[in-house]
């Protein structure tokens, strides 16, 4: 592998460190929101712990959650309203194109392997993909709780909680959600 290509790949994905999670800004008014890299890092840490605790495919979960938003290095972070306005299929197409470009910077075998993992996450057909999606959502409400503790409007943050509660599928995610919701109620 060309080390130049590895550096280029790292430069591109490094943009995630400064790509802000847009929903916090547009829906809540957070002035210094987390970056996509911040979100992905905590997702990967949760994946490591939850994977080990539940005997799920821990390595696959971690890889999935490190890759799940990689396209946002090129596309930016679309919040749910922007996705609807642009059109879900158009956004998905842009994301797929971005992922393919980013991964094309890697050797063919890694490109193929990482793209399969990214697609698996997108398709949500496996146990790991379902759990990874739930971890992604749980991390989001963890962040919402942190913003609420910082003084951001709980009414504006409520939409995040409502969405996550409807979307999570796994028992461990439901249990984590309940714990987080209880912490939220204790803070009010």
Beta strands, then each sheet from edge to edge (+ up, - down):
end
